[in-house]
Amino acid sequence: MKNKKLFLLLFISTIIWSQFPSIMFAEESSTVNNNGIIDLRILETTDLHAALVNYDYYQTKPNNNIGLVKTASLIHQARSEAVNSLLFDNGDHLKGNPLGEYLVRIRGIQKGNVHPVYRAFNYLKYDAITIGNHEFNYGLKFLTTVLKGLKMPVVNANVYSVKKNKPYFKPYVILKRSVVDKQGLEHELNIGVIGFMPPQIMKWDKANLEGKVIARPIVESAKEFVPIMKAEGADIIIALAHTGIDSEPYHPETENAVYYLSDIPEIDAILAGHSHSVFPGPAYKDLPMANIDEGKIKGKPVVMASAFGSRLGIIDLQLEAKDGKWKVLNSKSFTRPIADEYGKPLVKTDKKLFKLIKPEHQETVDFLKKLGI
């Protein structure tokens, strides 16, 4: 009887173990073959112009229509709604109000200190930023110095060093991010990020830039680097385009080139700026091949979040793997304001961020008071 029981146990064990490798293989195979659908949220700030605090330095009173301390709350909210998200700044963030001027002309940025704009970016954990034309207003030496305080990549592909004949900044970066699909499975996503700015910087900041850098056309620069990014493994490509939206015929000196960047098939999403407009928005209702309801130009998701931190830009991408490559299945772009049309706040102040930047803000306020402003 005992021998029969032992034989039966061995027989059952043999069957189980004989099936175990195939069971394991089936589980692995389902993971590998599972295409998965990823929801990826892309967040944009643009044209902050040093508006860190909801304060009007000219009228010396609070202004709830501006301020990164308010936009930050929108960032936290938007992140909490998404499993996978990225945050970018689209340039023109250092100059534009008395705070920016005070830090350069009066106080200065001492070696080892981090500019409060970049302190804010570090705190909010931006994934990458580009620079705008106004970043050159204080000269290349100042810009190079303060950029050292950043904890994220800075990209620009169309400003070249005259001396070295190569991009003055890192033209692009490929961010490796672990993302989770709708079934809870993790995937490694290689996100290419490239930056651009208007070539007119050579006229606007001639005194600071002549003989040191040159600016190349935006679309031609994109066509040069985007294929390289794909060859280096970028699954998707996001353009941080500090340039506006205009359907006027393109030429190498085009200042507002987003409309033509959208023609480049390998670019999956465009963050626009420079012109302080809102896209999608009524200002672009007559733009050819624009879908204001979905926030697309020529079928490509585009967002522009006005200026001074008044809005947060959001692009929601839905990605699917097909034949081993990630493709955009669907997308929608929109912006969220920090205040309503009457200036009533829609979000609270990020108190931690305000505390981080308060010293320079208060110094600026005190300085203006001494001047009798």
Helices and strands as residue ranges (DSSP letters): H 2-33, E 37-45, E 55-56, E 61-62, H 68-80, E 85-89, H 98-101, I 102-107, H 116-124, E 128-130, G 133-136, H 140-147, E 154-155, E 159-161, E 166-167, E 172-180, E 186-196, H 201-204, H 206-209, E 213-215, H 218-231, E 236-241, H 258-261, E 269-272, E 278-279, G 282-284, E 290-291, E 296-297, E 300-305, E 311-322, E 325-337, H 351-370
